Amino acid sequence: MSSIITYFAALNWAAPTWDIFILLFFVIGALLYGLSLGRDRVIIILVAVYMGLAVVSNTPLLTHLNFTLNVNQNSIFKITFFLGLFVIFFFLLSRSALLKTIGGTNAPGSWWQTIIFSILQVGLLISITLNFLPVNMTQGLSEGTKQIFMGDNGRSAWMILPIIFMIIAPKGKKEN
């Protein structure tokens, strides 16, 4: 807890940096985004994020494409490819049986579940994006931001916590 307080105390609000932009995007994005979409859509988006990351990180065919197009050197292309896959998977999943399976009750879910899912998802997206960037682009970030989103413990938390919460979150009650 003291490291979080130290992190916020170290932010210089008078001279905005990327850390402040990331923090504001994280807080505002998670709240507005989650409350506007609802629990079931946020869960579908989380699944689409995991699928996009799995394809970008582990597909052997893309490894050959990396050599041909030098994708590893071009982080913007890699981020764009990930985000493109994420959007495609979201649209495919939102029209599939998965939405009915996950959100079969047609209940919006409680507001606190939606906020927690949104925070976990926005944190996961920030972590993935920052980790796709080359080291020289992230050197200017504070140590707190690097540890929260790019460190081994932070990355692990952003990858695992949404899955755990999907498992333990109570399912919404069926609307009449």
Biotite code that builds the C-alpha atoms (Angstrom):
import biotite.structure as struc

atoms = struc.array([
    struc.Atom([0.000, 0.000, 0.000], chain_id="A", res_id=1, res_name="MET", atom_name="CA", element="C"),
    struc.Atom([2.846, 2.371, 0.767], chain_id="A", res_id=2, res_name="SER", atom_name="CA", element="C"),
    struc.Atom([4.275, 1.836, -2.722], chain_id="A", res_id=3, res_name="SER", atom_name="CA", element="C"),
    struc.Atom([0.975, 3.000, -4.236], chain_id="A", res_id=4, res_name="ILE", atom_name="CA", element="C"),
    struc.Atom([0.996, 6.131, -2.064], chain_id="A", res_id=5, res_name="ILE", atom_name="CA", element="C"),
    struc.Atom([4.624, 6.757, -3.033], chain_id="A", res_id=6, res_name="THR", atom_name="CA", element="C"),
    struc.Atom([3.725, 6.317, -6.709], chain_id="A", res_id=7, res_name="TYR", atom_name="CA", element="C"),
    struc.Atom([0.927, 8.911, -6.550], chain_id="A", res_id=8, res_name="PHE", atom_name="CA", element="C"),
    struc.Atom([3.064, 11.304, -4.500], chain_id="A", res_id=9, res_name="ALA", atom_name="CA", element="C"),
    struc.Atom([5.834, 11.121, -7.128], chain_id="A", res_id=10, res_name="ALA", atom_name="CA", element="C"),
    struc.Atom([3.530, 12.167, -9.987], chain_id="A", res_id=11, res_name="LEU", atom_name="CA", element="C"),
    struc.Atom([4.063, 15.769, -11.059], chain_id="A", res_id=12, res_name="ASN", atom_name="CA", element="C"),
    struc.Atom([0.620, 17.025, -12.055], chain_id="A", res_id=13, res_name="TRP", atom_name="CA", element="C"),
    struc.Atom([2.040, 20.430, -13.057], chain_id="A", res_id=14, res_name="ALA", atom_name="CA", element="C"),
    struc.Atom([4.222, 18.896, -15.777], chain_id="A", res_id=15, res_name="ALA", atom_name="CA", element="C"),
    struc.Atom([2.184, 16.046, -17.299], chain_id="A", res_id=16, res_name="PRO", atom_name="CA", element="C"),
    struc.Atom([4.094, 12.947, -18.357], chain_id="A", res_id=17, res_name="THR", atom_name="CA", element="C"),
    struc.Atom([3.116, 9.683, -19.999], chain_id="A", res_id=18, res_name="TRP", atom_name="CA", element="C"),
    struc.Atom([2.609, 8.246, -16.517], chain_id="A", res_id=19, res_name="ASP", atom_name="CA", element="C"),
    struc.Atom([-0.177, 10.738, -15.830], chain_id="A", res_id=20, res_name="ILE", atom_name="CA", element="C"),
    struc.Atom([-1.731, 10.070, -19.241], chain_id="A", res_id=21, res_name="PHE", atom_name="CA", element="C"),
    struc.Atom([-1.655, 6.315, -18.562], chain_id="A", res_id=22, res_name="ILE", atom_name="CA", element="C"),
    struc.Atom([-3.146, 6.805, -15.089], chain_id="A", res_id=23, res_name="LEU", atom_name="CA", element="C"),
    struc.Atom([-5.948, 9.039, -16.389], chain_id="A", res_id=24, res_name="LEU", atom_name="CA", element="C"),
    struc.Atom([-6.671, 6.673, -19.288], chain_id="A", res_id=25, res_name="PHE", atom_name="CA", element="C"),
    struc.Atom([-6.784, 3.797, -16.825], chain_id="A", res_id=26, res_name="PHE", atom_name="CA", element="C"),
    struc.Atom([-9.212, 5.437, -14.394], chain_id="A", res_id=27, res_name="VAL", atom_name="CA", element="C"),
    struc.Atom([-11.474, 7.289, -16.830], chain_id="A", res_id=28, res_name="ILE", atom_name="CA", element="C"),
    struc.Atom([-11.392, 4.517, -19.418], chain_id="A", res_id=29, res_name="GLY", atom_name="CA", element="C"),
    struc.Atom([-12.289, 1.819, -16.935], chain_id="A", res_id=30, res_name="ALA", atom_name="CA", element="C"),
    struc.Atom([-15.199, 3.711, -15.435], chain_id="A", res_id=31, res_name="LEU", atom_name="CA", element="C"),
    struc.Atom([-16.810, 5.178, -18.550], chain_id="A", res_id=32, res_name="LEU", atom_name="CA", element="C"),
    struc.Atom([-16.132, 2.174, -20.701], chain_id="A", res_id=33, res_name="TYR", atom_name="CA", element="C"),
    struc.Atom([-17.411, -0.437, -18.289], chain_id="A", res_id=34, res_name="GLY", atom_name="CA", element="C"),
    struc.Atom([-20.541, 1.372, -17.256], chain_id="A", res_id=35, res_name="LEU", atom_name="CA", element="C"),
    struc.Atom([-21.489, 2.081, -20.858], chain_id="A", res_id=36, res_name="SER", atom_name="CA", element="C"),
    struc.Atom([-21.084, -1.517, -22.050], chain_id="A", res_id=37, res_name="LEU", atom_name="CA", element="C"),
    struc.Atom([-22.267, -3.653, -19.158], chain_id="A", res_id=38, res_name="GLY", atom_name="CA", element="C"),
    struc.Atom([-20.889, -6.782, -17.565], chain_id="A", res_id=39, res_name="ARG", atom_name="CA", element="C"),
    struc.Atom([-21.578, -9.341, -20.301], chain_id="A", res_id=40, res_name="ASP", atom_name="CA", element="C"),
    struc.Atom([-20.031, -7.265, -23.099], chain_id="A", res_id=41, res_name="ARG", atom_name="CA", element="C"),
    struc.Atom([-16.971, -6.520, -20.959], chain_id="A", res_id=42, res_name="VAL", atom_name="CA", element="C"),
    struc.Atom([-16.501, -10.257, -20.358], chain_id="A", res_id=43, res_name="ILE", atom_name="CA", element="C"),
    struc.Atom([-16.755, -10.944, -24.111], chain_id="A", res_id=44, res_name="ILE", atom_name="CA", element="C"),
    struc.Atom([-14.186, -8.212, -24.741], chain_id="A", res_id=45, res_name="ILE", atom_name="CA", element="C"),
    struc.Atom([-11.887, -9.773, -22.129], chain_id="A", res_id=46, res_name="LEU", atom_name="CA", element="C"),
    struc.Atom([-12.097, -13.118, -23.911], chain_id="A", res_id=47, res_name="VAL", atom_name="CA", element="C"),
    struc.Atom([-11.361, -11.370, -27.236], chain_id="A", res_id=48, res_name="ALA", atom_name="CA", element="C"),
    struc.Atom([-8.290, -9.692, -25.688], chain_id="A", res_id=49, res_name="VAL", atom_name="CA", element="C"),
    struc.Atom([-6.955, -13.047, -24.500], chain_id="A", res_id=50, res_name="TYR", atom_name="CA", element="C"),
    struc.Atom([-7.593, -14.599, -27.920], chain_id="A", res_id=51, res_name="MET", atom_name="CA", element="C"),
    struc.Atom([-5.874, -11.726, -29.749], chain_id="A", res_id=52, res_name="GLY", atom_name="CA", element="C"),
    struc.Atom([-2.879, -11.925, -27.418], chain_id="A", res_id=53, res_name="LEU", atom_name="CA", element="C"),
    struc.Atom([-2.662, -15.691, -27.834], chain_id="A", res_id=54, res_name="ALA", atom_name="CA", element="C"),
    struc.Atom([-2.663, -15.425, -31.620], chain_id="A", res_id=55, res_name="VAL", atom_name="CA", element="C"),
    struc.Atom([-0.127, -12.573, -31.775], chain_id="A", res_id=56, res_name="VAL", atom_name="CA", element="C"),
    struc.Atom([2.207, -14.169, -29.225], chain_id="A", res_id=57, res_name="SER", atom_name="CA", element="C"),
    struc.Atom([2.056, -17.853, -30.144], chain_id="A", res_id=58, res_name="ASN", atom_name="CA", element="C"),
    struc.Atom([1.174, -18.457, -33.776], chain_id="A", res_id=59, res_name="THR", atom_name="CA", element="C"),
    struc.Atom([4.108, -20.032, -35.696], chain_id="A", res_id=60, res_name="PRO", atom_name="CA", element="C"),
    struc.Atom([2.859, -18.585, -38.992], chain_id="A", res_id=61, res_name="LEU", atom_name="CA", element="C"),
    struc.Atom([3.185, -15.109, -37.522], chain_id="A", res_id=62, res_name="LEU", atom_name="CA", element="C"),
    struc.Atom([6.774, -15.892, -36.537], chain_id="A", res_id=63, res_name="THR", atom_name="CA", element="C"),
    struc.Atom([7.537, -16.369, -40.240], chain_id="A", res_id=64, res_name="HIS", atom_name="CA", element="C"),
    struc.Atom([5.686, -13.136, -40.972], chain_id="A", res_id=65, res_name="LEU", atom_name="CA", element="C"),
    struc.Atom([7.860, -11.460, -38.320], chain_id="A", res_id=66, res_name="ASN", atom_name="CA", element="C"),
    struc.Atom([10.984, -12.440, -40.232], chain_id="A", res_id=67, res_name="PHE", atom_name="CA", element="C"),
    struc.Atom([9.542, -11.378, -43.574], chain_id="A", res_id=68, res_name="THR", atom_name="CA", element="C"),
    struc.Atom([8.112, -8.019, -42.476], chain_id="A", res_id=69, res_name="LEU", atom_name="CA", element="C"),
    struc.Atom([10.451, -7.463, -39.519], chain_id="A", res_id=70, res_name="ASN", atom_name="CA", element="C"),
    struc.Atom([7.403, -7.114, -37.247], chain_id="A", res_id=71, res_name="VAL", atom_name="CA", element="C"),
    struc.Atom([9.373, -7.495, -34.014], chain_id="A", res_id=72, res_name="ASN", atom_name="CA", element="C"),
    struc.Atom([11.256, -4.322, -34.881], chain_id="A", res_id=73, res_name="GLN", atom_name="CA", element="C"),
    struc.Atom([8.073, -2.442, -35.709], chain_id="A", res_id=74, res_name="ASN", atom_name="CA", element="C"),
    struc.Atom([6.116, -2.316, -32.458], chain_id="A", res_id=75, res_name="SER", atom_name="CA", element="C"),
    struc.Atom([3.368, -0.133, -33.939], chain_id="A", res_id=76, res_name="ILE", atom_name="CA", element="C"),
    struc.Atom([2.579, -2.854, -36.496], chain_id="A", res_id=77, res_name="PHE", atom_name="CA", element="C"),
    struc.Atom([2.513, -5.482, -33.747], chain_id="A", res_id=78, res_name="LYS", atom_name="CA", element="C"),
    struc.Atom([0.195, -3.371, -31.571], chain_id="A", res_id=79, res_name="ILE", atom_name="CA", element="C"),
    struc.Atom([-2.037, -2.633, -34.570], chain_id="A", res_id=80, res_name="THR", atom_name="CA", element="C"),
    struc.Atom([-2.149, -6.337, -35.476], chain_id="A", res_id=81, res_name="PHE", atom_name="CA", element="C"),
    struc.Atom([-3.102, -7.227, -31.890], chain_id="A", res_id=82, res_name="PHE", atom_name="CA", element="C"),
    struc.Atom([-5.798, -4.535, -31.712], chain_id="A", res_id=83, res_name="LEU", atom_name="CA", element="C"),
    struc.Atom([-7.130, -5.557, -35.140], chain_id="A", res_id=84, res_name="GLY", atom_name="CA", element="C"),
    struc.Atom([-7.417, -9.195, -34.067], chain_id="A", res_id=85, res_name="LEU", atom_name="CA", element="C"),
    struc.Atom([-8.989, -8.117, -30.801], chain_id="A", res_id=86, res_name="PHE", atom_name="CA", element="C"),
    struc.Atom([-11.698, -6.123, -32.639], chain_id="A", res_id=87, res_name="VAL", atom_name="CA", element="C"),
    struc.Atom([-12.343, -8.961, -35.103], chain_id="A", res_id=88, res_name="ILE", atom_name="CA", element="C"),
    struc.Atom([-12.625, -11.516, -32.288], chain_id="A", res_id=89, res_name="PHE", atom_name="CA", element="C"),
    struc.Atom([-14.939, -9.204, -30.332], chain_id="A", res_id=90, res_name="PHE", atom_name="CA", element="C"),
    struc.Atom([-17.351, -8.839, -33.256], chain_id="A", res_id=91, res_name="PHE", atom_name="CA", element="C"),
    struc.Atom([-17.277, -12.570, -33.978], chain_id="A", res_id=92, res_name="LEU", atom_name="CA", element="C"),
    struc.Atom([-17.756, -13.519, -30.317], chain_id="A", res_id=93, res_name="LEU", atom_name="CA", element="C"),
    struc.Atom([-20.522, -10.987, -29.717], chain_id="A", res_id=94, res_name="SER", atom_name="CA", element="C"),
    struc.Atom([-22.556, -12.695, -32.438], chain_id="A", res_id=95, res_name="ARG", atom_name="CA", element="C"),
    struc.Atom([-21.699, -16.217, -31.337], chain_id="A", res_id=96, res_name="SER", atom_name="CA", element="C"),
    struc.Atom([-23.123, -18.614, -28.808], chain_id="A", res_id=97, res_name="ALA", atom_name="CA", element="C"),
    struc.Atom([-20.439, -17.525, -26.329], chain_id="A", res_id=98, res_name="LEU", atom_name="CA", element="C"),
    struc.Atom([-22.366, -14.354, -25.465], chain_id="A", res_id=99, res_name="LEU", atom_name="CA", element="C"),
    struc.Atom([-25.451, -16.429, -24.755], chain_id="A", res_id=100, res_name="LYS", atom_name="CA", element="C"),
    struc.Atom([-23.393, -18.847, -22.669], chain_id="A", res_id=101, res_name="THR", atom_name="CA", element="C"),
    struc.Atom([-21.640, -16.190, -20.608], chain_id="A", res_id=102, res_name="ILE", atom_name="CA", element="C"),
    struc.Atom([-24.511, -13.761, -20.481], chain_id="A", res_id=103, res_name="GLY", atom_name="CA", element="C"),
    struc.Atom([-27.315, -16.262, -20.831], chain_id="A", res_id=104, res_name="GLY", atom_name="CA", element="C"),
    struc.Atom([-29.341, -14.586, -18.106], chain_id="A", res_id=105, res_name="THR", atom_name="CA", element="C"),
    struc.Atom([-29.537, -11.365, -20.116], chain_id="A", res_id=106, res_name="ASN", atom_name="CA", element="C"),
    struc.Atom([-28.802, -9.559, -16.849], chain_id="A", res_id=107, res_name="ALA", atom_name="CA", element="C"),
    struc.Atom([-26.588, -6.494, -16.915], chain_id="A", res_id=108, res_name="PRO", atom_name="CA", element="C"),
    struc.Atom([-24.705, -7.584, -13.788], chain_id="A", res_id=109, res_name="GLY", atom_name="CA", element="C"),
    struc.Atom([-24.151, -5.453, -10.754], chain_id="A", res_id=110, res_name="SER", atom_name="CA", element="C"),
    struc.Atom([-22.375, -2.116, -11.080], chain_id="A", res_id=111, res_name="TRP", atom_name="CA", element="C"),
    struc.Atom([-19.455, -3.242, -8.916], chain_id="A", res_id=112, res_name="TRP", atom_name="CA", element="C"),
    struc.Atom([-18.827, -6.304, -11.084], chain_id="A", res_id=113, res_name="GLN", atom_name="CA", element="C"),
    struc.Atom([-18.854, -4.161, -14.198], chain_id="A", res_id=114, res_name="THR", atom_name="CA", element="C"),
    struc.Atom([-16.373, -1.701, -12.675], chain_id="A", res_id=115, res_name="ILE", atom_name="CA", element="C"),
    struc.Atom([-14.015, -4.460, -11.518], chain_id="A", res_id=116, res_name="ILE", atom_name="CA", element="C"),
    struc.Atom([-14.144, -6.191, -14.910], chain_id="A", res_id=117, res_name="PHE", atom_name="CA", element="C"),
    struc.Atom([-13.500, -2.860, -16.624], chain_id="A", res_id=118, res_name="SER", atom_name="CA", element="C"),
    struc.Atom([-10.522, -2.042, -14.405], chain_id="A", res_id=119, res_name="ILE", atom_name="CA", element="C"),
    struc.Atom([-9.047, -5.479, -15.001], chain_id="A", res_id=120, res_name="LEU", atom_name="CA", element="C"),
    struc.Atom([-9.580, -5.235, -18.746], chain_id="A", res_id=121, res_name="GLN", atom_name="CA", element="C"),
    struc.Atom([-8.194, -1.727, -19.188], chain_id="A", res_id=122, res_name="VAL", atom_name="CA", element="C"),
    struc.Atom([-5.206, -2.673, -17.024], chain_id="A", res_id=123, res_name="GLY", atom_name="CA", element="C"),
    struc.Atom([-4.652, -5.767, -19.158], chain_id="A", res_id=124, res_name="LEU", atom_name="CA", element="C"),
    struc.Atom([-4.797, -3.738, -22.386], chain_id="A", res_id=125, res_name="LEU", atom_name="CA", element="C"),
    struc.Atom([-2.352, -1.146, -21.034], chain_id="A", res_id=126, res_name="ILE", atom_name="CA", element="C"),
    struc.Atom([-0.008, -3.901, -19.863], chain_id="A", res_id=127, res_name="SER", atom_name="CA", element="C"),
    struc.Atom([-0.102, -5.704, -23.219], chain_id="A", res_id=128, res_name="ILE", atom_name="CA", element="C"),
    struc.Atom([0.407, -2.493, -25.194], chain_id="A", res_id=129, res_name="THR", atom_name="CA", element="C"),
    struc.Atom([3.298, -1.256, -23.039], chain_id="A", res_id=130, res_name="LEU", atom_name="CA", element="C"),
    struc.Atom([4.982, -4.645, -23.241], chain_id="A", res_id=131, res_name="ASN", atom_name="CA", element="C"),
    struc.Atom([4.764, -4.626, -27.045], chain_id="A", res_id=132, res_name="PHE", atom_name="CA", element="C"),
    struc.Atom([6.657, -1.322, -27.147], chain_id="A", res_id=133, res_name="LEU", atom_name="CA", element="C"),
    struc.Atom([10.459, -1.387, -27.462], chain_id="A", res_id=134, res_name="PRO", atom_name="CA", element="C"),
    struc.Atom([12.468, -0.655, -24.307], chain_id="A", res_id=135, res_name="VAL", atom_name="CA", element="C"),
    struc.Atom([13.670, 2.720, -25.566], chain_id="A", res_id=136, res_name="ASN", atom_name="CA", element="C"),
    struc.Atom([10.054, 3.952, -25.786], chain_id="A", res_id=137, res_name="MET", atom_name="CA", element="C"),
    struc.Atom([9.240, 2.963, -22.199], chain_id="A", res_id=138, res_name="THR", atom_name="CA", element="C"),
    struc.Atom([12.423, 4.192, -20.515], chain_id="A", res_id=139, res_name="GLN", atom_name="CA", element="C"),
    struc.Atom([10.835, 7.536, -19.608], chain_id="A", res_id=140, res_name="GLY", atom_name="CA", element="C"),
    struc.Atom([8.063, 5.926, -17.583], chain_id="A", res_id=141, res_name="LEU", atom_name="CA", element="C"),
    struc.Atom([8.314, 5.996, -13.804], chain_id="A", res_id=142, res_name="SER", atom_name="CA", element="C"),
    struc.Atom([9.382, 2.876, -11.950], chain_id="A", res_id=143, res_name="GLU", atom_name="CA", element="C"),
    struc.Atom([5.898, 2.622, -10.449], chain_id="A", res_id=144, res_name="GLY", atom_name="CA", element="C"),
    struc.Atom([4.238, 2.512, -13.856], chain_id="A", res_id=145, res_name="THR", atom_name="CA", element="C"),
    struc.Atom([6.813, 0.031, -15.106], chain_id="A", res_id=146, res_name="LYS", atom_name="CA", element="C"),
    struc.Atom([6.249, -2.261, -12.129], chain_id="A", res_id=147, res_name="GLN", atom_name="CA", element="C"),
    struc.Atom([2.454, -2.010, -12.214], chain_id="A", res_id=148, res_name="ILE", atom_name="CA", element="C"),
    struc.Atom([2.082, -2.660, -15.946], chain_id="A", res_id=149, res_name="PHE", atom_name="CA", element="C"),
    struc.Atom([5.388, -4.085, -17.198], chain_id="A", res_id=150, res_name="MET", atom_name="CA", element="C"),
    struc.Atom([7.068, -5.858, -14.291], chain_id="A", res_id=151, res_name="GLY", atom_name="CA", element="C"),
    struc.Atom([6.793, -9.614, -13.932], chain_id="A", res_id=152, res_name="ASP", atom_name="CA", element="C"),
    struc.Atom([4.423, -9.371, -10.952], chain_id="A", res_id=153, res_name="ASN", atom_name="CA", element="C"),
    struc.Atom([2.295, -6.665, -12.589], chain_id="A", res_id=154, res_name="GLY", atom_name="CA", element="C"),
    struc.Atom([2.027, -8.485, -15.908], chain_id="A", res_id=155, res_name="ARG", atom_name="CA", element="C"),
    struc.Atom([1.170, -11.721, -14.134], chain_id="A", res_id=156, res_name="SER", atom_name="CA", element="C"),
    struc.Atom([-1.518, -9.988, -12.077], chain_id="A", res_id=157, res_name="ALA", atom_name="CA", element="C"),
    struc.Atom([-3.115, -8.351, -15.144], chain_id="A", res_id=158, res_name="TRP", atom_name="CA", element="C"),
    struc.Atom([-3.125, -11.706, -16.968], chain_id="A", res_id=159, res_name="MET", atom_name="CA", element="C"),
    struc.Atom([-4.447, -13.825, -14.088], chain_id="A", res_id=160, res_name="ILE", atom_name="CA", element="C"),
    struc.Atom([-6.829, -11.584, -12.105], chain_id="A", res_id=161, res_name="LEU", atom_name="CA", element="C"),
    struc.Atom([-9.457, -11.202, -14.875], chain_id="A", res_id=162, res_name="PRO", atom_name="CA", element="C"),
    struc.Atom([-9.632, -14.988, -15.228], chain_id="A", res_id=163, res_name="ILE", atom_name="CA", element="C"),
    struc.Atom([-9.976, -15.486, -11.482], chain_id="A", res_id=164, res_name="ILE", atom_name="CA", element="C"),
    struc.Atom([-12.670, -12.826, -11.278], chain_id="A", res_id=165, res_name="PHE", atom_name="CA", element="C"),
    struc.Atom([-14.572, -14.385, -14.205], chain_id="A", res_id=166, res_name="MET", atom_name="CA", element="C"),
    struc.Atom([-14.572, -17.654, -12.259], chain_id="A", res_id=167, res_name="ILE", atom_name="CA", element="C"),
    struc.Atom([-15.599, -16.295, -8.866], chain_id="A", res_id=168, res_name="ILE", atom_name="CA", element="C"),
    struc.Atom([-17.924, -13.419, -9.853], chain_id="A", res_id=169, res_name="ALA", atom_name="CA", element="C"),
    struc.Atom([-21.542, -14.288, -9.191], chain_id="A", res_id=170, res_name="PRO", atom_name="CA", element="C"),
    struc.Atom([-23.668, -14.624, -12.288], chain_id="A", res_id=171, res_name="LYS", atom_name="CA", element="C"),
    struc.Atom([-26.436, -12.080, -12.724], chain_id="A", res_id=172, res_name="GLY", atom_name="CA", element="C"),
    struc.Atom([-30.003, -13.018, -11.880], chain_id="A", res_id=173, res_name="LYS", atom_name="CA", element="C"),
    struc.Atom([-32.388, -13.680, -14.710], chain_id="A", res_id=174, res_name="LYS", atom_name="CA", element="C"),
    struc.Atom([-34.557, -10.712, -15.618], chain_id="A", res_id=175, res_name="GLU", atom_name="CA", element="C"),
    struc.Atom([-38.261, -11.316, -15.912], chain_id="A", res_id=176, res_name="ASN", atom_name="CA", element="C"),
])
